[in-house]
Amino acid sequence: MAVASPNSHRQDNQPVYVLHTYPFKETSLVVELFAHGFGRVATTAKGARRPRSAMRGMLQSFQPLLATWSGKLELKTLHGLEWGGGLLLLKGEALMCGFYLNELLLRLLPREDPHETLFYYYSETLKTLASGHDLATTLRRFELKLLQELGYAIPLQQDTGSAPVQETADYNYVAEHGAAKVGRLSAHHNNGVQLLGKTLIDMANDDYSHSQTQQQSKLLMRYLLAHYLGDKPLHTRQLLIDLQGL
């Protein structure tokens, strides 16, 4: 992997994924990249909307690519793309799940915040989606990993009183506070999601084999994401709900 001098503000052949593209001026596109070691990078692909553009056919989501860009400002100039190897084919619901991951990253990941671990996890999650197996659990794992990597505290093994979560106890989970036993006086008792301690323990152990854990973890992650996303809902979230309740 080649990296030019910092003074040139040019990066050559960096591993990336295309998160999103949209029109820019008459013939160009803005291309949102998720780049290894650089995080979310906004670039312009000049002339990419022209029918004969060499870059046009390369701008495909979910494919490992190598990108070259330059620029000092927030909006860089994309000079070229090459295939990074290992083409992935996402179909049907798996394809919608992939677009959901991309929308989450676009909404929650700050620009140019590296998150190398998250880049690797995103890449592995795409491969899991391509297999077409257990899509719902794959989404829960990525949602939790994303929030944890972004620095949001998601305590799963201790309650708000620093006591170990008990498998058979009922809890009320409130964003930015954690799990409080149901019945315990709390200023946040009207908010949050009610779930069983086993669900939190299972999530901490990356075990989604139990049907109740699958259902309650979905409710918890939907609630937490809504909290951190704010008033603007995700477009792909509703589509997934309409499809299979993923």
C-alpha positions as a Python dict, from the first residue, in 0.01 Angstrom:
ca = {
    (1, 'M'): (0, 0, 0),
    (2, 'A'): (158, 326, -114),
    (3, 'V'): (116, 649, 78),
    (4, 'A'): (254, 973, -62),
    (5, 'S'): (419, 1250, 132),
    (6, 'P'): (181, 1427, 372),
    (7, 'N'): (269, 1752, 195),
    (8, 'S'): (101, 1632, -124),
    (9, 'H'): (-228, 1551, 51),
    (10, 'R'): (-252, 1254, -184),
    (11, 'Q'): (-334, 896, -89),
    (12, 'D'): (-262, 618, -336),
    (13, 'N'): (-426, 276, -364),
    (14, 'Q'): (-599, 277, -26),
    (15, 'P'): (-848, -3, 56),
    (16, 'V'): (-1201, 141, 46),
    (17, 'Y'): (-1570, 62, 10),
    (18, 'V'): (-1820, 290, -163),
    (19, 'L'): (-2093, 386, 83),
    (20, 'H'): (-2298, 621, -136),
    (21, 'T'): (-2289, 837, -446),
    (22, 'Y'): (-2499, 1135, -555),
    (23, 'P'): (-2489, 1384, -844),
    (24, 'F'): (-2254, 1680, -829),
    (25, 'K'): (-2267, 1958, -1088),
    (26, 'E'): (-2343, 1849, -1445),
    (27, 'T'): (-2130, 1541, -1501),
    (28, 'S'): (-1969, 1453, -1168),
    (29, 'L'): (-2055, 1256, -855),
    (30, 'V'): (-1987, 1294, -486),
    (31, 'V'): (-1858, 957, -367),
    (32, 'E'): (-1869, 876, 4),
    (33, 'L'): (-1595, 623, 82),
    (34, 'F'): (-1521, 415, 390),
    (35, 'A'): (-1142, 396, 379),
    (36, 'H'): (-904, 184, 586),
    (37, 'G'): (-703, 414, 810),
    (38, 'F'): (-901, 724, 710),
    (39, 'G'): (-1263, 649, 796),
    (40, 'R'): (-1542, 817, 601),
    (41, 'V'): (-1398, 1027, 319),
    (42, 'A'): (-1603, 1247, 83),
    (43, 'T'): (-1465, 1276, -270),
    (44, 'T'): (-1570, 1410, -609),
    (45, 'A'): (-1545, 1185, -913),
    (46, 'K'): (-1517, 1433, -1198),
    (47, 'G'): (-1698, 1331, -1514),
    (48, 'A'): (-1817, 1003, -1359),
    (49, 'R'): (-2173, 1056, -1487),
    (50, 'R'): (-2057, 1059, -1847),
    (51, 'P'): (-2145, 733, -2032),
    (52, 'R'): (-1784, 663, -2127),
    (53, 'S'): (-1634, 737, -1787),
    (54, 'A'): (-1386, 469, -1687),
    (55, 'M'): (-1465, 525, -1319),
    (56, 'R'): (-1842, 495, -1357),
    (57, 'G'): (-1846, 115, -1362),
    (58, 'M'): (-1618, 93, -1059),
    (59, 'L'): (-1848, 283, -824),
    (60, 'Q'): (-2017, -22, -678),
    (61, 'S'): (-2111, -65, -315),
    (62, 'F'): (-1994, -367, -113),
    (63, 'Q'): (-1694, -438, -336),
    (64, 'P'): (-1337, -412, -199),
    (65, 'L'): (-1165, -137, -400),
    (66, 'L'): (-837, 52, -402),
    (67, 'A'): (-880, 430, -431),
    (68, 'T'): (-648, 720, -503),
    (69, 'W'): (-754, 1069, -394),
    (70, 'S'): (-605, 1406, -303),
    (71, 'G'): (-705, 1738, -150),
    (72, 'K'): (-672, 1951, 162),
    (73, 'L'): (-1041, 2031, 209),
    (74, 'E'): (-1320, 1809, 340),
    (75, 'L'): (-1429, 1728, -17),
    (76, 'K'): (-1136, 1549, -185),
    (77, 'T'): (-1079, 1469, -553),
    (78, 'L'): (-1106, 1102, -647),
    (79, 'H'): (-845, 1023, -914),
    (80, 'G'): (-893, 652, -965),
    (81, 'L'): (-1033, 319, -849),
    (82, 'E'): (-911, -37, -893),
    (83, 'W'): (-1061, -369, -794),
    (84, 'G'): (-932, -490, -459),
    (85, 'G'): (-1011, -856, -524),
    (86, 'G'): (-1276, -1091, -393),
    (87, 'L'): (-1600, -973, -552),
    (88, 'L'): (-1908, -1009, -332),
    (89, 'L'): (-2263, -1075, -448),
    (90, 'L'): (-2539, -956, -216),
    (91, 'K'): (-2889, -1052, -326),
    (92, 'G'): (-3243, -993, -203),
    (93, 'E'): (-3269, -925, 168),
    (94, 'A'): (-2892, -947, 209),
    (95, 'L'): (-2859, -659, -39),
    (96, 'M'): (-3103, -448, 163),
    (97, 'C'): (-2905, -533, 478),
    (98, 'G'): (-2590, -408, 306),
    (99, 'F'): (-2754, -76, 220),
    (100, 'Y'): (-2870, -55, 583),
    (101, 'L'): (-2510, -92, 707),
    (102, 'N'): (-2401, 181, 466),
    (103, 'E'): (-2673, 417, 582),
    (104, 'L'): (-2576, 358, 946),
    (105, 'L'): (-2214, 445, 867),
    (106, 'L'): (-2315, 756, 672),
    (107, 'R'): (-2531, 880, 957),
    (108, 'L'): (-2317, 790, 1258),
    (109, 'L'): (-1952, 780, 1148),
    (110, 'P'): (-1779, 1121, 1163),
    (111, 'R'): (-1576, 1221, 860),
    (112, 'E'): (-1208, 1122, 857),
    (113, 'D'): (-1220, 938, 1189),
    (114, 'P'): (-1012, 623, 1112),
    (115, 'H'): (-1189, 339, 1301),
    (116, 'E'): (-969, 67, 1150),
    (117, 'T'): (-1128, -207, 1363),
    (118, 'L'): (-1472, -107, 1237),
    (119, 'F'): (-1347, -111, 876),
    (120, 'Y'): (-1232, -469, 921),
    (121, 'Y'): (-1558, -567, 1092),
    (122, 'Y'): (-1763, -406, 814),
    (123, 'S'): (-1568, -606, 556),
    (124, 'E'): (-1626, -932, 744),
    (125, 'T'): (-1996, -850, 792),
    (126, 'L'): (-2041, -804, 417),
    (127, 'K'): (-1894, -1151, 362),
    (128, 'T'): (-2136, -1295, 618),
    (129, 'L'): (-2430, -1122, 449),
    (130, 'A'): (-2319, -1261, 112),
    (131, 'S'): (-2359, -1613, 257),
    (132, 'G'): (-2728, -1533, 314),
    (133, 'H'): (-2741, -1702, 655),
    (134, 'D'): (-2887, -1559, 977),
    (135, 'L'): (-2920, -1201, 851),
    (136, 'A'): (-3094, -1068, 1163),
    (137, 'T'): (-2817, -1183, 1397),
    (138, 'T'): (-2555, -1043, 1159),
    (139, 'L'): (-2726, -702, 1180),
    (140, 'R'): (-2746, -711, 1562),
    (141, 'R'): (-2376, -786, 1588),
    (142, 'F'): (-2283, -503, 1354),
    (143, 'E'): (-2516, -252, 1523),
    (144, 'L'): (-2366, -326, 1863),
    (145, 'K'): (-2009, -321, 1732),
    (146, 'L'): (-2071, 11, 1558),
    (147, 'L'): (-2201, 185, 1870),
    (148, 'Q'): (-1921, 40, 2083),
    (149, 'E'): (-1652, 146, 1833),
    (150, 'L'): (-1798, 497, 1820),
    (151, 'G'): (-1746, 523, 2196),
    (152, 'Y'): (-2104, 493, 2316),
    (153, 'A'): (-2129, 312, 2648),
    (154, 'I'): (-2348, 4, 2606),
    (155, 'P'): (-2310, -176, 2942),
    (156, 'L'): (-2436, -533, 2918),
    (157, 'Q'): (-2290, -715, 3217),
    (158, 'Q'): (-2348, -468, 3503),
    (159, 'D'): (-2662, -276, 3597),
    (160, 'T'): (-2683, 92, 3684),
    (161, 'G'): (-2583, 10, 4041),
    (162, 'S'): (-2265, -169, 3922),
    (163, 'A'): (-2407, -507, 4026),
    (164, 'P'): (-2374, -803, 3787),
    (165, 'V'): (-2676, -846, 3560),
    (166, 'Q'): (-2883, -1144, 3673),
    (167, 'E'): (-3003, -1383, 3407),
    (168, 'T'): (-3359, -1425, 3542),
    (169, 'A'): (-3420, -1062, 3648),
    (170, 'D'): (-3623, -808, 3450),
    (171, 'Y'): (-3451, -483, 3355),
    (172, 'N'): (-3535, -148, 3205),
    (173, 'Y'): (-3255, -39, 2969),
    (174, 'V'): (-3214, 337, 2914),
    (175, 'A'): (-2970, 488, 2665),
    (176, 'E'): (-2660, 643, 2828),
    (177, 'H'): (-2756, 492, 3164),
    (178, 'G'): (-2783, 116, 3117),
    (179, 'A'): (-2997, -153, 3278),
    (180, 'A'): (-3194, -92, 3597),
    (181, 'K'): (-3390, -367, 3768),
    (182, 'V'): (-3762, -328, 3713),
    (183, 'G'): (-3917, -194, 4032),
    (184, 'R'): (-3610, 5, 4133),
    (185, 'L'): (-3690, 375, 4160),
    (186, 'S'): (-3538, 559, 3869),
    (187, 'A'): (-3573, 901, 3712),
    (188, 'H'): (-3580, 723, 3376),
    (189, 'H'): (-3838, 454, 3454),
    (190, 'N'): (-4077, 575, 3182),
    (191, 'N'): (-3811, 551, 2911),
    (192, 'G'): (-3610, 270, 2762),
    (193, 'V'): (-3674, -95, 2679),
    (194, 'Q'): (-3776, -371, 2916),
    (195, 'L'): (-3592, -700, 2874),
    (196, 'L'): (-3462, -1002, 3058),
    (197, 'G'): (-3114, -1011, 3207),
    (198, 'K'): (-3039, -1320, 2998),
    (199, 'T'): (-3069, -1109, 2682),
    (200, 'L'): (-2796, -871, 2801),
    (201, 'I'): (-2570, -1158, 2910),
    (202, 'D'): (-2624, -1337, 2578),
    (203, 'M'): (-2537, -1020, 2385),
    (204, 'A'): (-2223, -973, 2592),
    (205, 'N'): (-2127, -1333, 2505),
    (206, 'D'): (-2220, -1289, 2136),
    (207, 'D'): (-2480, -1566, 2173),
    (208, 'Y'): (-2801, -1503, 1977),
    (209, 'S'): (-2918, -1864, 1964),
    (210, 'H'): (-3219, -1812, 2195),
    (211, 'S'): (-3536, -1682, 2027),
    (212, 'Q'): (-3612, -1442, 2311),
    (213, 'T'): (-3262, -1297, 2288),
    (214, 'Q'): (-3310, -1248, 1914),
    (215, 'Q'): (-3635, -1060, 1966),
    (216, 'Q'): (-3529, -850, 2266),
    (217, 'S'): (-3188, -762, 2122),
    (218, 'K'): (-3364, -632, 1810),
    (219, 'L'): (-3588, -408, 2023),
    (220, 'L'): (-3292, -286, 2227),
    (221, 'M'): (-3075, -202, 1927),
    (222, 'R'): (-3364, -35, 1746),
    (223, 'Y'): (-3422, 183, 2052),
    (224, 'L'): (-3053, 270, 2101),
    (225, 'L'): (-3000, 354, 1735),
    (226, 'A'): (-3308, 576, 1732),
    (227, 'H'): (-3169, 758, 2035),
    (228, 'Y'): (-2832, 829, 1873),
    (229, 'L'): (-2970, 899, 1524),
    (230, 'G'): (-3216, 1162, 1645),
    (231, 'D'): (-3536, 1265, 1472),
    (232, 'K'): (-3446, 1162, 1117),
    (233, 'P'): (-3530, 791, 1066),
    (234, 'L'): (-3328, 552, 853),
    (235, 'H'): (-3484, 484, 512),
    (236, 'T'): (-3350, 128, 495),
    (237, 'R'): (-3461, 45, 851),
    (238, 'Q'): (-3828, 72, 755),
    (239, 'L'): (-3772, -134, 441),
    (240, 'L'): (-3616, -414, 648),
    (241, 'I'): (-3906, -404, 892),
    (242, 'D'): (-4152, -425, 604),
    (243, 'L'): (-3964, -721, 453),
    (244, 'Q'): (-3908, -962, 741),
    (245, 'G'): (-3887, -761, 1061),
    (246, 'L'): (-3506, -775, 1047),
}
